[in-house]
Amino acid sequence: MAERKAAVTRDTLETQISVAVNLDGTGQLDVDTGVPFLEHMLDQIARHGLIDMKIHAKGDNHIDDHHTVEDIGITLGQAFAQAVGDKKGIMRYGHAYCPLDEALSRVVIDFSGRPGLDMKVEFTRANIGRFDVQLFWEFFQGFVNHAGVTLHIDNLKGFNAHHQAETIFKAFGRAMRNALEVDSRAADRIPSTKGSL
């Protein structure tokens, strides 16, 4: 299988973003976005997905973090789509449950080529530090639309908003790790035409 790497840049009036990914990495993250809590969450994706990521962003954070978070999701989604390529030979589907103390989340992903997001999370606080939790939806919507994946996110329980968010991102990383795994049985699934009429 060819190297599953990609690098993408995005330059708009609001943001300048560069993203590089290696889907067959070891979980290394090089990040500088100006949004500390998002960086903490991106680290969960890298670690639990065993994906190397370099994400640098400059945005209009003096207004708020909305454009930066959304555009990172978009650019990361584009990088994943390029790195995955034609998707031949991968498991395609992945799911994971991840707990953190009282919180538990489930994430299911399908590298289907069809963007779709179903996110059922009732955060117990509107902000984690200075981070607006509504921006998580913007991040995932941007990712989904540009990676071409179907993504279901459910926070099943939890009363600490930090824990809720962290279980979501850990589960997201692990679900992607499962979906992107090379399927050694792929060849066995293609019906043979030898001897057929």
Buried (B, 14 or more C-beta within 10 A) or exposed (E): EEEBBBEBEBEEEBBBBBBBBBBBBEBBBEBEBBBEBBBBBBBBBBBBBBBBBBBBBBBBBEEEBBBBBBBBBBBBBBBBBBBBBEBEBBBBBBBBBBBBEEBBBBBBBBBBBEBEBEBEBEBBEEEBEEBBBEBBBBBBBBBBBBBBBBBBBBBBEBEBBBBBBBBBBBBBBBBBBBBBBEEEEEEEEEEEEEEEE
